[in-house]
Amino acid sequence: MEPPAGPGPGPVELEVTAENVESALYQLYFDPDMEHKNVAQKWLTQAQSSAQAWRFCWVLLGPDKIPEVQFFGASTLHVKISRHWGDLLSVQHDDLRMQLLSHILHFSSGPKMVLTRLCVALASMALNLIPQAWSQPVADMVKAFQPQKPDSEDGAKACQDPHSHCMTLLELLTVLPEEFQSCRLAQARRAQLRDALTGEWSVVCTVLRQLLQSQDSSDQVKEKVLRCLSSWVGLDVPLGGSHELVQDCFSTLSNPALFGTAVETIVDSISQPDCQRYVNALLSLMPLVLGLYEQLKAAAQDGDMETSHGICRIAVALGETHSRVLLEQLDHWQEYLALVNMILFCTGMPGHFPVNETTSSLTLTFWYTLQDDILSFDEEKQAVYLQVYRPVYFQLVDVLLRKSHYPCQEEYTSWSSDDKEQFRIYRVDISDTLMYVYEMLGAELLSNLYDRLGRQLMDPQLSAVWQETEALLFGFQSIAETIDVNYSDVIPGLIGLIPRINISNVMLADTVMYTIGSLAEWLSDHPVMLGGILTM
């Protein structure tokens, strides 16, 4: 198709007509001169704000227009509805809605960018009319888009392609809460709209469950269902009324094509703090999360970083966001302990961060949260929880020290500077976690580290593995840097062990020096112990 004659370099004085708008669009998209493009862009922006835009937008949506022109027509319609709604009389609203629905049906098979903008325009219209002039927009949209059931009042026609029809309905349902989140509203109006939309969540939930469970639904439809759920979760829809839909989402995790989207949706759904009001719903999700453990272990063994990362995110979202409320469910303490151990497995994910795995770092804040919640209980309750979870935290220390190990010299040399920097930051995070864990484990932690270091250095076979020696010193240093260990009875023994270390590389030498530095105050009070260290 031949493009219309361009308006030239200065269309600012042109009359706002559909023909001139189309010419300016061709200039914007196809004129190689940047000055001409900028002039066209400025004029088109002004044209969108004009009263004539209500008319020319429909012309630009004609079937004979190129997608770029149609997209501008749809975008203009959204601009007019969202920013110039007051231009219309109330008697014009029904006609506008009929036209919009008709065009949405026409574009249901594409182009996608035009369809999406038209759906956003209808969503914006709904937000302007809720609740007085359009009390149930979601129910009406679902009714209007029932396959093979035209609703003549809304101007909708039966769709010949059920798949496109279904995708169009899901697009509408997805953009409605997104448009609500993005538009500027007074606080009272926002609260009113939120209540109206969440009041229709049951309609949306029913549609999404039917599509997710249907054997006829393609992967494309199911992915759109998952994205739609994420969109509505942003409105804080209650988990109590949708936990069955969230449960259905777990079935899509076995489909590689849907895995990433399913993870995002599940994490979004269970990360809402308001979910804590629905304890039974949370408990119903626990077996499903624990049921992913075998898939997690298989992914870790196969080096499948995407799968292990995704499952870890789900486990941490449930365990961290709802730590306290799940701890309080005493009848289900074994299930929560199993979830904690699943997260511990994620912390100890095989491989070196960030080269072989990127999962373990996701879990560190969980251990802070769990410890804070346990120590916030009264003494009697705290004693019970500590009996269960102190052994887990000792295992955590072992895992963190192992994860802090440097790779062999040859492998470390092959790492990029960015990988080395990420590993350095990761070790700082581990150091902070060890320091925090000391509050729960106390002096027994230092004794444990000292005993292990002693066994390590006394056994020639063990001491040959310098990474383990370095990690144990790293653990001591992490605690000693921030906590007063001057009265610890293991410090003299530690000072006595340090001269036994065979310093074979720079990394170990650095950690030895930092450890001595962290004990400087103790050494100044006990100068007799300096002799052995100074000869190193």
Buried (B, 14 or more C-beta within 10 A) or exposed (E): EEBBEBBEBEBEEBEBBBBBBBBBBBBBBEBEEEEBBEBBEEBBEEBBEBEBBBEBBBBBBEEEBBEBBBBBBBBBBBBBBBBBBEEBEEEEBBEBBBBBBBBBBBBBBEBEBBBBBBBBBBBBBBBBBBBEBBEBBBEBBBBBBBBEEBBEEBBBBEBEEEBBBBBBBBBBBBBBBBBBEEBEEEEEEBEBBBEBBBBBBBBBBEBBBEBBEEEEBBEBBBBBBBBBBBBBBEBEBBBBBBBEBBBBBBBBBEEEEBBBBBBBBBBBBBBBEEBBEBBEBBBBBBEBBBEBBEBBBEBBEEEBBBBBBBBBBBBBBBBBBBBBBBBBBEEBBEBBBBBBBBBBBBBBBBBBBBBEBBBBBBBBEBBBBBBBBBEEBEEEBEEEBBEBBBEBBBBBBBBBBBBBBBBEEEEBEEBEEEBBEBBEEBBEBBBBBBBBBBEBBEEEBBBBBBEBBBEBBEEEEEBEEBBBBBBBBBBBBBBBBBBEBEEBEBBEBBBEBBBBBEBEEEBBBBBBBBBBEBBEEBBEEBEEBEEBBEEE
